């Protein structure tokens, strides 16, 4: 049998019109693992740079997704840092907000390893989504903590006063509803979407844990950093209360009790009191 005996329909699949023949390379071992597939694709591309096929396509697509993931994560962090610095005007405040997110990301990657959930094309977006969705919890907690400092919360009871406010409860409920919504993706028959739902639910849960447990502890360690916005730039503060002098004077004035000479025992309104004062004889108060 010669090439002339082969049907044209079959011959066209292996021999091009210019006479070039198609060469098919098969691996000698199992390449179901992504690393083994990448090694096989690299070996083929080293000999034939224009080679195509599923191993080459999957390997190169994975590299593109990986680089895009790193780019998206870096861009997300940079934009978040710039926005937080502009709003907080404090490096320490920015660190307090980002610390729970970084901790939650590390916990998420550790959990993915324990549950044997490898990152793939579908769930690799979990980390950028974690930063984007979880930053609100830290912002609410830090902002509420700064309000407490402005209201005069003591350093020793700072964390307790923060946790007994309504802010942690609101953060917990809102975050759990978001986590539950993403957890429904775990019911999908698609393995990629299912793993993304599991990792998103886990990562957002870790975010609320770190925001409600780790963040208040960090704010106790650095209470003055949380109050960096309590005074305007250039304002002179009272060394006894760490407040601007105008705020100290306002607090002191608010606590001052009126003297006996300024109290009026008669049940007269302001207009009546004015008339009484106006009717007094000259020379008398």
Secondary structure by P-SEA (a helix, b strand, c coil): cccccccaaaaaacccccbbbbbbbbbccccccaaaaaaaaaaaaaaccccccaaaaaaaaaaaaaaaaaaaaaaaaaaaaaaaaaacccaaaaaaaaaaaaaaaaaaaaaaaaacccccccccaaaaaaaaaaaaaaaaaaaaaaaaaaacccccaaaaaaaacaaaaaaaaaaaaaaaaaacccccccaaaaaaaaaaaaaaaaaaaaaacaaaaaaaacccccccccccccccccccccccaaaaaaaaaaaccccccccccccccaaaaaaaaaacccccc
